[in-house]
C-alpha cells in the first residue's frame, strides 16, 4: 500500500507541475482558465476559486487545464479566450508545461548534487582470474588513484577512464597501498558490449571488482547547479538518440519504453533505496515527461505546436473538421502506444508466471 501511495505522490507531483505550467502562463497572458484537473474519469472532488474549478478525478494517470475557447467548436471571439491569442502567445501556453517539467528535473538533480549522494570509491574489492590486474600485482584493498596520469576518485570515474581505452594494450595504474604509492603496468583486455542505446562498442577491462566502501559526495551551490544542468542536457541528448534508434528499428521499443505499471515497479524499488534514489527517479521522469509531451504527435503538446506552425504559415485557423480528424488520429496513436507499453510492462513483470499458468 505504501508503494502505491509513493507512486501516486510522484505521479501527482509531475502532473501538477506540468499542468501548472500551462495554467500560470495562460493566466499571465490573460486567458481564462475554467478548470484545473488532476486525473481523468469520475470526479471525486471539485472546488471553485475565482473563475477556475480545481478538481481531482478518479483515474490519476494524467491531468488537464481547460481554457475558455480552446477549440473552434467553443470559440466565441472573446478576448479572454485561448483561440483569440496570436500563435506566439499560444505557443508559450502550450510549451510551458513541458518547460516547467524540464526545470523541475534540473532543479532536483542540482539538489541531489548539493545535499549529497552515495557513490562507491576506487577501492579494489575483488580480482578476476586471468585478467591484467591480478597478473600485475594489484591486491584487494588497494585504492586506485590514477590511470595513465588521469586522477580517479570514484568508481564511475575509474570505469569511464578504463573503458575508454578500447585499443590500448595496457595502462599505467597508480595505486595506494597503505601509505605507499605504487605504479603498475596493467595489461588491458578488450571486450565488445552493447551500450544503453544498443550500439556495439569495444571497451577496456582491468579485471577488478569494486569494494563496499561508499562515501557521500557533495558539491557547492554553483557547481551543483552546473552539474544539474549538464546532466539534464546529457539525458535529453541520450533520450532523443534512443528515440531516433527506435524509429529506425535499431533499438527495441519493447525493452526501452515503460508505462504506468513499469513506473510503479521502478518507483517501488527506488523508494526502498532511499530519498536520493526517489528524487533522482522523479528528476528522470520529469525530464522524460517533458520530452514525451514535446513529440510532434497529435493531442500531445508537440503536436499542438506543429499545428500552430502550420496555422502561422497559412495565416488562418485549421478547419473544425481538420481539427477533429487530427484529434481522432492522435487519440488512436496514443491509446495504441499505451496498450503496447502496458502489454510490454506486464510481459516483463509477470512473463514467467503467465507462461507457467498457461502451461500447467
N, C-alpha and C positions, 0 to 999 in steps of 0.2 A: 504493500500500500504506500509506503513512504517513497519507493522508487517512482510510483505513478504520480505522486504529489510533486516530486522534484522535476519529473518530465513535463508536467503541466505548467509548473512555475517557469521553467526555462523557455518552453514554447510560448507561454503567455507574454513573457518579457520581450522576446524577439518580435512578436506580432504587434504588441502595444507600441514599441519603439518605431516599427515600420509605419504603422498607421498614424502615429503621432506626427511623423514627418510630413505626410500628406495633409493632415489636419492643420498643423500650425502654419504651414506655408499658404494654404488656402485661406485661412483666417487673415493672415497678414496682407494678402493680396486683395481681400475684400469679398471673397466668395463665401456664401452662406453654407455652413455645414449642418445638414439636417440630422445626421446620425453617425455616431462613432461606435462601432460594434466589434466586440471580441467574440469570434466563433460564428458558426452558421446554424441554421435549423431553428428549432423551437426556442422561443425567448424565455429565459429564466429570470432575468432582472432587467429593468429599464427605468432610468430616472432622467427627467428633463431638466436641463440647466441652461437658461438663456434660450437660444434658438436651436440647441442641439440635444438630441436624445442619446444618452450614454447607456449602451445595452451589453449584456452578457448572454450569449446563446449556448445551446446545449452541446454543439459539436466544436471543440476548441482547436480545430485544425485550420486556423486562418482568421481573418477579420476583414473589415472594410470600413471605408469612410464614404458616406452618401452625401453628395453635394447637390445643391439646388441646380436644376437644369444641366445635369451632367450627361444627358443624351438628347439627341434631336427630338425624340419622342416626347420628352418632357419640357424642352426648352421653350420659354415664353418671351425671351428678349429682354429680361430684366438685367440691370447692370450688376446685380449680386450673383448672377448665375455663372456656372462654370463655363458654359459654351459662349458666354459674352466676352470672355477674356481672349486676348490675342494669343496665337500659338506659343510665343515665347514665355508668357506667364503660365500657360497650361503645362508647358514643358517642366517648369520648376515645381509645380504642384505634383506632377507625376513622378519626377526623378527624386524628389525629396525623401520619399520613403526608403528607397534603396540607399541614398546618400547617408541617412541617419543610421541605418544598419551598418554601413561601412565604417562610419565614425565610431560607432559603439564597439565594433570589433577591434579597431586600432587602439581605442582607449583601454579596453580590457587587457589587451596584450601588454600595453605600457604599464598598467597596474601590476601585472604579473612580474615584469622585469624589475619594477621598483620595490615591491614588497617581498620579492624573493621566490625562487623556485628551486626544487631539489634537482641535483644532477650528479652523475657518477664521476669520480675522479679518474685519473690515469693510472691508478694502482693496478698492477697485474694480479688478477685473481686466479688465473689458470693458464696452462700452456698446452697447445695442441701438438700431439705427437707427429714428428716428421716435418714440422714447419721450421722456418728460419729462426724464429725467436728462441726456440728450445736449443737448436744447434749452436746459436751464437752465444749462449750462456745467460740469457735473461732468466731471472728467477721469480717465482711467486713472491709477491710483497714488494718487488721493485716498483718505483714510480717513474714513468716515462715523462721527461720534461721537454724534450725536443726531438724532432725528426728532420734530418738534413738541415739543421740550423734553424728550423721553424719551431718556435715555442708552442707547446700544447699544455693546457691546464686541465681540461675536462675531456671525458671520453669521446664526446661528439666531435670535439676539435681533432682529437687523435685519429678518429675514423676518417674524417674528411681528408686529412693530410695523407694518410697511408693509402686510402682507396684511390686518391687522385694519381698515384704513381702506378698507372696501369701498364707502363712499358719499362719501368726501371728494374734492373735485375736485383738491386739491393738498396739499402738505405742506412745512413749513419744515425744511430739511435743513441741519445744521451739519457741514461737512467740514473736515478738517485737511489742508492742502496745504503740505508742508514744515513751516515753523514758524508758518504763518499759519492762523488760523481764519476760515473764510468761510461766511456764511449765505446759502443759496439757496432760492428758492421753486420747488419742482418740481411740475409737473403730473402727476397720477396717472392711470393708465389702469386701468379695471376689467375684470376677466376672470372668467368663470364656469368653475369647475373642479369636479371631484369629489374629496372628501376620502377618507381611508382607509376610511371607513365607507360609501362610495358615495353620500354625500349631496352634492347640488349646492350650491355656495356661491360668492358673489362675493368676490373679493379685489382689493386694490390692488397695482399694479405700478409700480416706479420705472423699470425698463428698464436694470438693471445686472447684471453677472455677477461672481462672486467672483474674487478673485485666488488666488495659490498660497501665500500666507503662512499657515502653520499654527503654532499655539502649543499648548503643553501646559498645560492648566488643572488646577489642584489646589485642594482645599478643606481646611479644618480638620477635625478628627475629628468634632466635634459637628455641624457643618454638613453633612459628608459623610453622616453617619447620617440626618440630617433629609431631605436630598435623596434618599437611597436609599429611604426610606420613602415620600416623596412620589411618586417615580417608580413605585414598586411599586403604590401606590394608583391612580395615573393609568392604568397598564397594565391593572389589574383592571377599572376602570370602562370603559375602552375595549373590553376583551375581552367584557364582558357586553353592552355596547351592540351589538357586532358579532354576538354570538350571537343577540340579540333580532331584529336585522335579517335574519339568515339564516333564522330560524324563520318570519318573516313574508314571506320571499321578496324582501326589499328589497336584500339583499346576496348576491352569488353565492357559494355554498359552494365551488364548483369553484375559484374564484380566491382564496379566503380561507383555506382549510384545507390543511395539508400533513401527510404521513405520514413513515414512516422514510426512504423514498427522497428526498423533498424535504428532510428534515432533514439527511441525509447530504450533499447538494449544498450546502446553506446552510452547514453546518459546514466543508466543504472550502474554501469561499470565505472564511469568517471566519478560518480558520487561516492563509490566505495574507496576510490583512490584519494579523495580529499578535495578541499576547496579549490586549490590551484588547478587541479585537473578539470574540475567542473567549470571554472572560469575560462580555462583555455578552450574547452569544448564550446562554451557559449560564444566565445570570440570567433571560432571557426564557423559555427552555424550562422552567426550574424553576417559574416562576410559572404558565406555561401548563399544565404537568402538574398543578399543584395545582388550578387552576380546572377542568380537564377531569375530574379524578377526583372533584370535588365535584358534578358534574352529576347530577341525580336519575334516573339510568338504572340498571336492574338490573345487578348484578355490580360496577359502579363503587362507590367509597366513598360517593358521594352517594346512590346507590340504597339501600345498606345503612342509611344514616342515615334515609332516608324510612321504611323498613321498621321501624326502631327506634321511630320516632314513632308508627307505626300500632300496634305492639305495646304501647307505653306507654298509648295511648288505650284499647285493647281490654283491657289488663290480663293478657294471656297471649300465648304464642308463636303465630306463624303455624303452620299445619299443615305437616307434612312434604311433603304433596302440593302445597300452595300454594308452598312454598319451591322445590321442583323446577321447577314451571311458570314461576315468576318468573325463576329462573336460566337456564332454556332460552330464554325470551324475551330476556333480557338478552344472552346469548351470541350469539343470532341478530342482534340490533341491532348489537352491537359488531363482529362479523365482517362484516356488511354495510357498515358505515361504513368499516371497514379496507379492504375491497375497493374501495369507491368512491374513497376518498382515494388509494389506491395507483394506481388507474387514472388519476386526475387528475394525479398526480405524473409518471407515465410519459408522459402526453399532453403535459404542459408541458415535460418534459426532452427527449423524443425525438419529439415530434409530427411535425416536418418530415421527419425521417429515415424514420419509419414511412410517411408519405404517399408519399415518394419511392420507398420499397421496393415498395409495392403498386401504384404507378402506372408502374413501369418497363415 
